[in-house]
Amino acid sequence: MPENDRLTSTIDRLIKGDTRSLDSDISPLQLPNQDKILRHYTLGGPESDRDVRMYLELADLLKLVEIAKKSKINRVVLPRAGVTLTVRESHGGHVYETLHLVSGMPLPEAGPENMSIKAPVNVSQWDMKK
């Protein structure tokens, strides 16, 4: 594999038109009583052929849980959210990418005044895939 191709990140490939690491759904499932979803994109993920990792610190996770508990609907909002992708090379020469969430200060989500949740929404995205 040529050196330049080996260092090409997922973002670089997408800019050049290679969408193997991007899954797009232009007609996603709509859920009742929620805002309409116009497009749904997945960058990387378990179906990707790229070595992309995200590390989450326990202190960050605990802070997000603490903030989510202040919400009537048990969710936290990351305003002005984004993702930073960093291409790294291990001491052994393996090239991989790390994703990092960036945002303004996390806030408890305030649901609509008339919103009531009949069942707990404490289901993680990973539990839903089982």
VENMO-V702281 format. One record per residue. N is the residue number from 1. RES is the residue in one letter. OMEGA is omega in radians with two decimals (NA if undefined). D_LAST is the distance of its C-alpha to the last C-alpha in Angstrom with 1 decimal. Layout:
BEGIN
n->N res->RES omega->OMEGA d_last->D_LAST
n->N res->RES omega->OMEGA d_last->D_LAST
END
This chain:
BEGIN
n->1 res->M omega->3.13 d_last->36.1
n->2 res->P omega->-3.09 d_last->38.6
n->3 res->E omega->-3.11 d_last->38.5
n->4 res->N omega->3.13 d_last->38.0
n->5 res->D omega->-3.13 d_last->35.0
n->6 res->R omega->-3.11 d_last->33.4
n->7 res->L omega->-3.11 d_last->33.8
n->8 res->T omega->-3.13 d_last->32.6
n->9 res->S omega->3.08 d_last->29.7
n->10 res->T omega->-3.13 d_last->27.0
n->11 res->I omega->3.12 d_last->29.2
n->12 res->D omega->3.14 d_last->32.3
n->13 res->R omega->3.13 d_last->30.7
n->14 res->L omega->3.13 d_last->29.6
n->15 res->I omega->-3.14 d_last->33.1
n->16 res->K omega->3.09 d_last->34.5
n->17 res->G omega->3.11 d_last->32.4
n->18 res->D omega->-3.05 d_last->29.8
n->19 res->T omega->-3.14 d_last->26.5
n->20 res->R omega->-3.13 d_last->24.3
n->21 res->S omega->-3.11 d_last->22.5
n->22 res->L omega->3.06 d_last->22.2
n->23 res->D omega->3.13 d_last->20.0
n->24 res->S omega->3.12 d_last->21.7
n->25 res->D omega->-3.09 d_last->21.0
n->26 res->I omega->3.04 d_last->24.4
n->27 res->S omega->-3.07 d_last->23.3
n->28 res->P omega->3.09 d_last->20.1
n->29 res->L omega->3.12 d_last->18.8
n->30 res->Q omega->3.12 d_last->21.0
n->31 res->L omega->-3.12 d_last->20.1
n->32 res->P omega->3.08 d_last->23.0
n->33 res->N omega->3.07 d_last->25.1
n->34 res->Q omega->3.10 d_last->23.8
n->35 res->D omega->-3.13 d_last->25.7
n->36 res->K omega->3.09 d_last->25.7
n->37 res->I omega->-3.13 d_last->23.6
n->38 res->L omega->3.12 d_last->26.0
n->39 res->R omega->3.09 d_last->24.1
n->40 res->H omega->-3.13 d_last->20.7
n->41 res->Y omega->3.01 d_last->20.8
n->42 res->T omega->3.12 d_last->18.5
n->43 res->L omega->-3.08 d_last->20.6
n->44 res->G omega->3.11 d_last->19.3
n->45 res->G omega->-3.03 d_last->15.6
n->46 res->P omega->3.14 d_last->13.5
n->47 res->E omega->-3.09 d_last->15.4
n->48 res->S omega->3.08 d_last->18.7
n->49 res->D omega->-3.10 d_last->21.4
n->50 res->R omega->3.03 d_last->22.7
n->51 res->D omega->-3.12 d_last->22.4
n->52 res->V omega->-3.07 d_last->21.5
n->53 res->R omega->2.99 d_last->20.7
n->54 res->M omega->3.09 d_last->20.6
n->55 res->Y omega->3.12 d_last->22.0
n->56 res->L omega->3.14 d_last->21.7
n->57 res->E omega->3.13 d_last->24.4
n->58 res->L omega->-3.14 d_last->23.9
n->59 res->A omega->3.12 d_last->27.0
n->60 res->D omega->3.14 d_last->25.5
n->61 res->L omega->3.13 d_last->22.2
n->62 res->L omega->3.10 d_last->24.3
n->63 res->K omega->3.12 d_last->26.7
n->64 res->L omega->3.09 d_last->24.0
n->65 res->V omega->3.12 d_last->22.7
n->66 res->E omega->3.13 d_last->26.4
n->67 res->I omega->-3.14 d_last->27.0
n->68 res->A omega->3.14 d_last->24.0
n->69 res->K omega->3.11 d_last->25.2
n->70 res->K omega->-3.13 d_last->28.5
n->71 res->S omega->3.09 d_last->26.9
n->72 res->K omega->-3.11 d_last->26.9
n->73 res->I omega->3.04 d_last->23.5
n->74 res->N omega->3.10 d_last->22.0
n->75 res->R omega->3.08 d_last->21.7
n->76 res->V omega->3.10 d_last->23.7
n->77 res->V omega->3.02 d_last->25.4
n->78 res->L omega->-3.11 d_last->26.3
n->79 res->P omega->-3.14 d_last->29.5
n->80 res->R omega->-3.06 d_last->30.8
n->81 res->A omega->3.07 d_last->27.5
n->82 res->G omega->3.12 d_last->27.4
n->83 res->V omega->3.03 d_last->26.0
n->84 res->T omega->3.10 d_last->28.3
n->85 res->L omega->-3.14 d_last->27.7
n->86 res->T omega->3.08 d_last->29.7
n->87 res->V omega->-3.08 d_last->30.4
n->88 res->R omega->3.05 d_last->31.1
n->89 res->E omega->3.14 d_last->32.6
n->90 res->S omega->3.11 d_last->32.2
n->91 res->H omega->3.12 d_last->35.4
n->92 res->G omega->3.09 d_last->34.5
n->93 res->G omega->3.14 d_last->34.5
n->94 res->H omega->3.13 d_last->30.7
n->95 res->V omega->3.10 d_last->30.1
n->96 res->Y omega->-3.10 d_last->26.9
n->97 res->E omega->3.03 d_last->26.0
n->98 res->T omega->3.08 d_last->25.0
n->99 res->L omega->3.14 d_last->23.8
n->100 res->H omega->3.07 d_last->25.2
n->101 res->L omega->3.05 d_last->24.9
n->102 res->V omega->-3.14 d_last->28.3
n->103 res->S omega->2.94 d_last->29.4
n->104 res->G omega->-3.13 d_last->32.0
n->105 res->M omega->3.12 d_last->31.8
n->106 res->P omega->-3.12 d_last->28.6
n->107 res->L omega->3.02 d_last->29.2
n->108 res->P omega->3.13 d_last->27.7
n->109 res->E omega->3.07 d_last->26.7
n->110 res->A omega->3.12 d_last->29.1
n->111 res->G omega->3.08 d_last->27.8
n->112 res->P omega->-3.09 d_last->30.3
n->113 res->E omega->-3.08 d_last->32.8
n->114 res->N omega->-3.09 d_last->31.9
n->115 res->M omega->3.03 d_last->28.1
n->116 res->S omega->-3.12 d_last->26.7
n->117 res->I omega->-3.08 d_last->23.1
n->118 res->K omega->-3.13 d_last->22.7
n->119 res->A omega->3.13 d_last->19.4
n->120 res->P omega->3.13 d_last->18.2
n->121 res->V omega->-3.07 d_last->16.4
n->122 res->N omega->3.11 d_last->15.1
n->123 res->V omega->-3.12 d_last->11.4
n->124 res->S omega->3.11 d_last->10.6
n->125 res->Q omega->-3.12 d_last->9.5
n->126 res->W omega->3.09 d_last->7.1
n->127 res->D omega->-3.12 d_last->5.6
n->128 res->M omega->-3.08 d_last->5.6
n->129 res->K omega->-3.09 d_last->3.8
n->130 res->K omega->NA d_last->0.0
END
